Amino acid sequence: MSESWRNRNRCFHELVHSIRRNLATVSVAEDVEVIEAVVNPCSWSPLPQGVLIFNVDAAFNPASRVAVLVMVLQRSNGSVLACGILKKEFVPSALHAELLAIYWAWKSRRKLDSTMSL
């Protein structure tokens, strides 16, 4: 599971770096001044010991108004404490789907607090 998140983050940050690099090479109109062009790649550092990480996401189909929510709760060392997937019907928008994923993760964390030592 952590390998898939690592892969996702690598792809995302490389894309951002590529976009920044390409924007820095584009010619700019004479009346626009480029103040600073960032071309250094992004870097990632592990979180401090004892920190819990929640990753959530949602996929939304506007035609059927169905959303699929996913969440992963990890310790800072990458070990997975909990993960899940949930299908929700009658969701009005993609924004609602994302908010439902966050709310579901928050509720799951509270439930974990009461059942196990984190």
N, C-alpha and C positions, 0 to 999 in steps of 0.2 A: 504494500500500500504506500509506504513512504517513497518507494522508487517512482511510483506514478506521479506523486506530488513533486518530487525532485525534477522529473522530466518536464512536467507542466511548467514549473517555475523557470527552468532553464530555457524552454522554448519562448516563454513570455518575455523574459529579460533580454534574450538575444534579439527578439523582434523589436523591442523598445530601443535597444542599442542601434540596431540597423536603421530604424526610422530616424533616430537622432543624427546618425552619421549621414544619411541621405539628405536630411534637411540642411545640414551644415554645408553641403556641397552645392545646393541649389542657388542659382544667381538670384539676387534680391533686387527689387526695384530701387531706383536711386533715392527715393524719399524715405526709405526704410533703413534703419541702422541696426545691424546685428550687434547686440551687446555682448553675448557670450554663446559659444557653441560647445555643447557638452558631447564629447566623443568617447569618454571613458566608459567601459562596460560596468554594469551594475554588479554589486557583489552581495553575498548573503552571509550572515553570521548566525550561528546557532543562538537560540535564546538562553537566558540564564537557567540554571538548574531549578527545578520545581515549577516552572511555568507550564501551564496547560494551553494547548493550541486547538482551537476549533476551526475547521475548514468546512464551509457549507457552500452549496450551490443548488440551483434549480433549473430545470428545463421546462419550458412552457409551450403548449400548443394552443394558439388562440382560436383555432377552428373548433376544437373539442372542449376548450376551457379546462384542460387537464394539465396538471403540473406534477413533475417528479422531483422530489426533494432528496438530497443526499447530505450526509454529515459525517465527519470523522473527528473524534476527540483524541489527541495525542499528548504524551508527555514531551518535554523539551528534547529528550533523547531519541524521539521518533517512535517509541512503542505506542501501540494503539490501545486505548482504554475502551473505546466504544466506536461503533460505526453503524450506519443504517441508511436505508432507502425507504421512501414513503411516497405513495401515489395519492394525490388530492384532486378531487373533482370540483367543478363549479368555481374555479379560480378566475377572478375577473381580469387579471393582467400579469405580465411578467414581473412587474415590481411587487405585486402581491405575493407571487410565488417566491421571490427572493426573501421577502420579509417573513413569510411562513417558514422558510428554511432556517432563518436566524432564530425565530421564536421556538421552533421545534428543538433546535440545538440547545437553546437556553433552558427549556423545560427538561430536556434529557439530562443536562448537567445537574440541575437541581435534584432530579430523581437519583442520579448516581451519588450525589453528596449524601443522601439519606441511606443508601444501601451499601456503600463501600468506602474504604479509606483511600483517598486520592493522594 
